[in-house]
Amino acid sequence: MAMITYEEFARRHLDGVIELCRVEGWESYLQDNERTFRALTAPGAVTIVATMGGGALCGFAQILTDGQIRAYLTDVAVAAGARRQGIGTRLIEEAFARAGARYLDLLSDPAAEKMYESFDGYRRMQGFRIYPSPPRC
């Protein structure tokens, strides 16, 4: 396995992150590159990337945090050819270590549950994703 480097997201990583989002079908990240950059670097956002030797981006994770108590894992994606090597787990650990929070909440696709169950001290909870309609007048 090639050496993997974990570091904070920077503008030079944007195209690689957008490509991972395209492969995952995360349309909201594909509409406007500058908006995506602002989202990944927003106040309270901790975004970490994984790169292989030579600089090729192979994964990223983003956590939103209050910096004190709570954090929320918004995204984690690893390139198909780099999966099942611990990269996703390490991305989450690296981002959480920088988040300054005491715990991490997340929603999960059933296919990823085994990875999240590998963390010590997890508790399964139910969640929702809501796409609000514009306010009614």
HELIX and SHEET records of a PDB file:
HELIX    1   1 ARG A   11  HIS A   13  5                                   3    
HELIX    2   2 LEU A   14  GLU A   24  1                                  11    
HELIX    3   3 GLU A   27  TYR A   29  5                                   3    
HELIX    4   4 ASN A   33  LEU A   40  1                                   8    
HELIX    5   5 ALA A   80  ALA A   82  5                                   3    
HELIX    6   6 ILE A   87  ALA A   99  1                                  13    
HELIX    7   7 PRO A  110  ALA A  112  5                                   3    
HELIX    8   8 GLU A  113  GLU A  117  1                                   5    
SHEET    1   A 5 ILE A   4  GLU A   8  0                                        
SHEET    2   A 5 ALA A  45  MET A  52 -1                                        
SHEET    3   A 5 LEU A  57  THR A  65 -1                                        
SHEET    4   A 5 ARG A  70  VAL A  78 -1                                        
SHEET    5   A 5 TYR A 103  LEU A 106  1                                        
END                                                                             
